Amino acid sequence: MFKKSFFAVKVKVFTNIHDFSSHLATVVSVGTFDGLHKGHQAIINRLITIAGEKNLASVIVTFDPHPRYALHKDNEKLKLLSTTEEKIEQLASYGVDYACIINFTKEFSRIAYEDFIKYYLVDALGANHIVIGFDHRFGENRSGDHQTLLALKDKYGFEVVEIKALYENNIEISSTKIRNLIQEGSIEQANGLLGYDYNITGTVVSGIKKGRKLGYPTVNLQVAGAGKLVPAQGVYFVRVEIDGKYYYGMCNIGVKPTFGKQEQTIETHIFDFDRDIYGKKIKISFHSFIRQEQKFENIGLLKTQLDRDKALILKMINEQRH
């Protein structure tokens, strides 16, 4: 389930909708697309298919910040599956031509749904087809939906395609469900709904260097984006991308209780790796949850458990290869 490199991005991005090439005919979809899970991928696959069949440019319209940050008082509680940068990277990997990132404000939320359709989707983006998720709402008071699009399609000359809800093992796929699973530590189930291994990107910073004394040196990650969702505390089997190359490892998210509780950190021991990468941008993909973080009576017991964790992960890697 590991994804492609996050370094090559080819999708054309614009933040002012009036900067779009107005002579192009397009197929457009609108949404927050947080995490770009399997449900979103179904929308994008249809978008790309229509673009190819009808000789249209494919356009995804999304928002920064997430609408809840602009509209709700509890916005600081919301943690997202993808930063805007990560979202753009994924859209590029799926072959989308254009990404329009709209600055979502309270003023923008008050635009009437018909005005949004006419002035944004039709006039500015040249929408010939509009692909919409079954539950997507837009415009003032979220009053626009699939039915309002159908009512206006002849007036403005576009076709409408609705994508139905998608289920995995009888679970309806949604960003909210995936966020909850990741916060619970159910990373494998979350990955199943995402269609790829959940990941975080960030910069390697200096840590307290306790792991090196145990024979398990770690890289300490400072996550890119304050709103990015960090998985539940515990030990994980991960894969790390550094300079376009991939390495397996084990990651601990927690407060290091054996050394006296400290601020939460994200520390990863990378197998067969011994380079100074302070300041580098890396990506960590979470494959499996191994165990809860725990406090050990002494350093020796911690070292023994780390040996067991590594042996288990190496066994899992070997089983994957066969």
N, C-alpha and C positions, 0 to 999 in steps of 0.2 A: 504493500500500500504506500510505499515511499514515493514522494513527488519528485518532479524534476528540479533542476537547479533554480535557485531564486535570483541568479545574477543576470540572466538575459531576458529583458522585457521589450517586446516589440509593439504592443498595443499602443495606439495613438491616444493620448490623454489630453483632455481640455477641461478647464474649470469655468469658462464663460461660454454659455450655450450659443451665444451669437458668433463665437469664433469657429463654429462648425462649417464645413464646406456645404453650403446650402444647395448646391447643384446636385448633390448626391441623393438618390432614392435609397431608403433604408428600411431595415426591419429592426424594431426597437423593443427593449424590455426595460422595465423600471422596477427598482426594489432596493432594499438595504443589502441583500445578498451577504449577510454576515456568515462567514465560514464557507460559503460556496459549497454547501453539502449536496448530497445526491439529488434532492429536490430541485435545488438551483441548477445543478448540472443538467437535469432534464429540460429545464427552460432554455438553457444556453445551447444544448444540443439541437433543440427545435429551431432556435434562432439561427444557428449556423447552417442548418439544413435548408431553411427557407432562403437565407442569403445566397446559398449556392444555386438553388433551383430557380430563383427569380432574378439573379444577378443584382443583388442588393448589398449595400454595406451593412454590417452588423454593428449595432450600437447598444451598449449597456449604460443606462442612466442610474446612478447611485448617489449616495449622500455622505457628506462629511461636514459636521459630525453626524453620528447616528441620531435619527429624529428624537429618540427618548432623551438624549442629552439636552436638547433644546426645549423640550416640552414638559418634562416632568421634574418635580423637586427631588426625587430620589435618584437622579441620574448618576450620582457618584457610585451607586451600588451596582450599576450595570457594567459588567465586564464582557468584552467582545471576543469572538472567535478569530477575527482577523482585523489587522490594522488596514488602513487605506492602501499602504504600500503593498502589503501581502495580497490584498484583494486584486490589485492591478496585476501583480505577478501571476496570480491564478488565471485571471481573465486572458492574459497573454498566452498562457500555456494551453488554453482551450481554443485559441484561434479567433478570439473576438477582435474586430477591426478597430473599434473606437470605444473609449470609456469616458463618459461625461460625469464629472464629479461636481455635484451641486452643493453649495454651501447651504445647509439646512438651518433656517432660522424660524422664529415664531411668525415673522412677516411672510416668509415663503409658505408656511403651513396654512395661511389664510387665503391662498389663491384658490378660486373656485375650480372644481374639477374640470369643467368645460374649457375654461381659460387655459388650464395646464395642458389639456389635450391639444387645443388649437395653437397656442402661441409657443409652446415648448416642443411638443412631439411632432406636430404637423408642419407649422411654419418654420421653426428653427432647425429641426432635425430631419424633415422630409420623410416622415413615417409613411411607408406604404403598407407595412404590416406591423401589428403590435402584438407581442407575445406576453401574456400575463399569467401569473400564478393564481391558483384558485382562490386564495385568501388575501390577495393584495388589495389594499385600499389606498386611495390618494386624494389630494385636494382638501379643501376646507372641511373640517370635521370628518375627515376620512370618508367622504360621501361618494367618491368615485370608485368603481369596481368593474368587473367583467360586464355586468348588465348595462352600465352607463356607456361603456365603450361600444357595445353592440348597438345601443340606441343612436349613437352619433357617427357610426362608421360610414353610412351613406352620405351624410351631410359633409363630412370632411375627406371622404375618399380613401379609406384604409380598410384592411382586413384585420380581424381579431382572432387570435388563437389562444385558448385557455388551456393551461396545463393542470391536470388534476392532482390531488394529493398523492404522495408517494409513500409507500409503507415498506418497512424492513422488519421481518419477523413479527408482523402484526403491530408494529409501532409506527405511528405517523411521524415522518421525518420533519423536524423543525429545528431552527437555531436554538430556541428556548430549551427544548428537550436535550439537545447536545450539550449546551452549557451546563445544565443540571447534572448530566452524567459525568462530565469532566470534573466538576466541583466535588462529586462524590468519589472520585477515583476510579470510576468505571470506564477507563480509557479505551479498552478493547471494544466495548459496546458503542461508545461514541465514535470511534474510528469506522465502525461498520455503517453508521448513519452518514458520516462525512464522505466516505468513499476514498479516504486517504488517512494517513497517520497525522493526528493533530500535532501542530508544531508551533514553536515560538522562535523569534529571531531577536538578536540583541548583540551587545558588545561585550567582549571579555574584559573583565576588570580584576583588580587585585583582591584576593581573599585573605583569610587568616593562616592559610598554608598548613593546616593540621593534617590534611590527607597525605601530604608528601611524606610526613614522618611515619605513616602507616604503610607506605609502599603504594598508596593510591592517590597520586597527585590529581588535582581537579582544576577545571576551569570554572570560574565564577561568572555567571551571566547577568548582565544588566539588561532587562527586557526593553525592547523598543516599543514605546507607546504605553502611557500610564493606564489606559483603559483595556489593555490586553489581558485576557483571562489566563491565569496561571493554574495548572492542574493542582489537584489536592496534594497535601503533603504526603510524602512517601518516597519509595525507591522505585525507579522505572528502568526498563530496558529501552534504550534510545539509539537513534542513529544521528550522527552529527555531520553537518556539511560545513567544510572549511575550504575556501578558495576553490569551490567546485568539485572537491573530492569528498568521499564519504567514509566515515569511521563508525564502528559500533562502540557502545559504551553503556555505563550505568549512571543514572542521574538521581541525586537526592534533592528533594524540595523540602525544606524544613528549617528548624531552628537549632540543630545540632545539640540536643539535650545532654548528651554525654559530656560535652565541654561546658555545660551551663547554658541555659537558654539565651539565644541571641536573636537578632532580627532575622526574618526568613531570608534564605538565600536559595539560589538554584545552582548547584554544583555538580559537575559532570566529570567522571573519570573516563577518559577516552582510551580504549584498548589500543595497545601497540602504537602509542603516539607520545612523542617527547619533543615538542617544539614550543618556543615562546610565542604565544599568539595574543598577548595583551594588546587591546585596542582593536582587534579584528572583529568583523561582523561574522557571526556564525548562525546557523539554524539547528535547532534541536527538535527531532521528530520523536514523539512518544509512541512506542510500539506496544508495550505491555506494562501493567502494574505488577511489581514484584512483592512488595510488603509495605506495611506501615513504618514510618519513622519511629524509632524507639530509643530509650535511654539504656545504656549498658553500665554495669557496675565498674568496669575498668576498660582501659584501652585494648587490652588483649582480647577480651570478649567481642569488642567492636571489630577488631581485625579479623577474628574468626568468622564473624557474620559477613563481613565484606568478601572474604574468600568464598563463602557459600553463595552469596549473591552473584559473584562473577562466574562461578562454576555453572550455576543455573542458567545464566544468560548465554554463556558459551554453548551450553547444550541446546538451548532454543535456536541459536544461530545455526548450529550444525543440522538440526532437524529441518530448518527452513531450506537449507541448501540441498537437502535430499527429499 
